[in-house]
Amino acid sequence: MERESSVVFDMTWLETLDERPLLETFSTRVTPLVENAGRLMITDRMIYFQHFNNVDPNPVDKFPLRVRTYIYKIQLMFSNI
C-alpha cells in the first residue's frame, strides 16, 4: 500500500488542458475474474483510471461523464475454502 500511495495520476493523460480535477484517489477496478489496482481521477468532464501494473494495453482507461458510469464503494469478502 505504501507504493500505491506514493504514485500520483499522470496529468498528461487528460483529454483537454482546461479539465478541472475534482477527485484523485486509490481505487480498484473490478471486472469478471480480475481485480486491478490503480489511481482514479475524476474531472469535470471525464473519469480516468490509471493502472498500477502494465497488464492492460492502455495505461489509462477513459470514460466520458455523459456515458452512464457506475462507481460503487464495495468491500469484497473472500472466504477460505
C-alpha positions as YAML, in Angstrom:
chain: A
units: angstrom
residues:
- id: 1
  name: MET
  ca: [0.00, 0.00, 0.00]
- id: 2
  name: GLU
  ca: [2.98, 2.29, 0.53]
- id: 3
  name: ARG
  ca: [3.88, 2.17, -3.18]
- id: 4
  name: GLU
  ca: [0.30, 2.88, -4.22]
- id: 5
  name: SER
  ca: [0.05, 5.96, -2.02]
- id: 6
  name: SER
  ca: [3.27, 7.40, -3.49]
- id: 7
  name: VAL
  ca: [2.03, 7.11, -7.11]
- id: 8
  name: VAL
  ca: [0.18, 10.16, -8.44]
- id: 9
  name: PHE
  ca: [-2.00, 10.36, -11.53]
- id: 10
  name: ASP
  ca: [-0.14, 11.36, -14.70]
- id: 11
  name: MET
  ca: [-1.87, 14.59, -15.76]
- id: 12
  name: THR
  ca: [-0.58, 14.26, -19.35]
- id: 13
  name: TRP
  ca: [-3.36, 11.70, -19.95]
- id: 14
  name: LEU
  ca: [-6.10, 14.32, -19.59]
- id: 15
  name: GLU
  ca: [-8.11, 14.86, -22.78]
- id: 16
  name: THR
  ca: [-8.03, 18.67, -22.65]
- id: 17
  name: LEU
  ca: [-5.96, 21.22, -20.76]
- id: 18
  name: ASP
  ca: [-8.98, 23.02, -19.32]
- id: 19
  name: GLU
  ca: [-10.31, 20.00, -17.38]
- id: 20
  name: ARG
  ca: [-10.57, 20.60, -13.64]
- id: 21
  name: PRO
  ca: [-9.59, 17.69, -11.37]
- id: 22
  name: LEU
  ca: [-12.30, 17.03, -8.78]
- id: 23
  name: LEU
  ca: [-11.02, 13.87, -7.07]
- id: 24
  name: GLU
  ca: [-7.91, 11.70, -7.16]
- id: 25
  name: THR
  ca: [-7.76, 8.55, -5.05]
- id: 26
  name: PHE
  ca: [-6.61, 4.95, -4.84]
- id: 27
  name: SER
  ca: [-9.14, 2.62, -6.45]
- id: 28
  name: THR
  ca: [-9.65, -0.92, -7.66]
- id: 29
  name: ARG
  ca: [-11.31, -1.76, -10.95]
- id: 30
  name: VAL
  ca: [-13.24, -5.00, -10.64]
- id: 31
  name: THR
  ca: [-14.08, -6.95, -13.78]
- id: 32
  name: PRO
  ca: [-15.03, -10.61, -14.08]
- id: 33
  name: LEU
  ca: [-12.17, -12.69, -12.64]
- id: 34
  name: VAL
  ca: [-9.81, -9.69, -12.40]
- id: 35
  name: GLU
  ca: [-9.22, -7.12, -9.69]
- id: 36
  name: ASN
  ca: [-6.88, -4.35, -10.87]
- id: 37
  name: ALA
  ca: [-5.49, -1.65, -8.56]
- id: 38
  name: GLY
  ca: [-4.79, 1.88, -9.74]
- id: 39
  name: ARG
  ca: [-5.45, 5.60, -9.39]
- id: 40
  name: LEU
  ca: [-8.89, 7.07, -10.06]
- id: 41
  name: MET
  ca: [-9.13, 10.65, -11.33]
- id: 42
  name: ILE
  ca: [-12.49, 12.35, -11.73]
- id: 43
  name: THR
  ca: [-12.57, 15.65, -13.60]
- id: 44
  name: ASP
  ca: [-15.45, 17.88, -14.62]
- id: 45
  name: ARG
  ca: [-15.62, 16.04, -18.00]
- id: 46
  name: MET
  ca: [-14.13, 12.55, -17.69]
- id: 47
  name: ILE
  ca: [-13.35, 9.66, -15.36]
- id: 48
  name: TYR
  ca: [-9.84, 8.21, -15.68]
- id: 49
  name: PHE
  ca: [-8.39, 5.01, -14.26]
- id: 50
  name: GLN
  ca: [-4.59, 4.64, -14.33]
- id: 51
  name: HIS
  ca: [-3.42, 1.05, -13.77]
- id: 52
  name: PHE
  ca: [-0.53, 0.31, -11.39]
- id: 53
  name: ASN
  ca: [0.60, -2.67, -13.48]
- id: 54
  name: ASN
  ca: [1.31, -2.96, -17.20]
- id: 55
  name: VAL
  ca: [-1.10, -5.81, -17.92]
- id: 56
  name: ASP
  ca: [-3.62, -3.71, -19.83]
- id: 57
  name: PRO
  ca: [-2.66, -2.46, -23.34]
- id: 58
  name: ASN
  ca: [-3.90, 1.05, -22.42]
- id: 59
  name: PRO
  ca: [-2.14, 2.66, -19.44]
- id: 60
  name: VAL
  ca: [-5.22, 4.82, -18.71]
- id: 61
  name: ASP
  ca: [-8.89, 3.98, -19.23]
- id: 62
  name: LYS
  ca: [-11.09, 6.98, -20.07]
- id: 63
  name: PHE
  ca: [-14.83, 7.23, -19.52]
- id: 64
  name: PRO
  ca: [-16.80, 10.36, -20.51]
- id: 65
  name: LEU
  ca: [-19.21, 11.63, -17.87]
- id: 66
  name: ARG
  ca: [-22.05, 11.74, -20.40]
- id: 67
  name: VAL
  ca: [-21.93, 7.94, -20.52]
- id: 68
  name: ARG
  ca: [-23.58, 6.29, -17.55]
- id: 69
  name: THR
  ca: [-20.78, 5.01, -15.39]
- id: 70
  name: TYR
  ca: [-21.43, 3.43, -12.03]
- id: 71
  name: ILE
  ca: [-18.92, 3.74, -9.25]
- id: 72
  name: TYR
  ca: [-19.50, 1.63, -6.18]
- id: 73
  name: LYS
  ca: [-17.75, 1.60, -2.88]
- id: 74
  name: ILE
  ca: [-17.76, -2.09, -2.02]
- id: 75
  name: GLN
  ca: [-15.91, -4.43, 0.23]
- id: 76
  name: LEU
  ca: [-15.07, -7.75, -1.33]
- id: 77
  name: MET
  ca: [-15.08, -10.62, 1.10]
- id: 78
  name: PHE
  ca: [-13.35, -13.86, 0.23]
- id: 79
  name: SER
  ca: [-13.62, -16.90, 2.43]
- id: 80
  name: ASN
  ca: [-11.08, -19.69, 2.60]
- id: 81
  name: ILE
  ca: [-12.45, -22.97, 1.34]
...
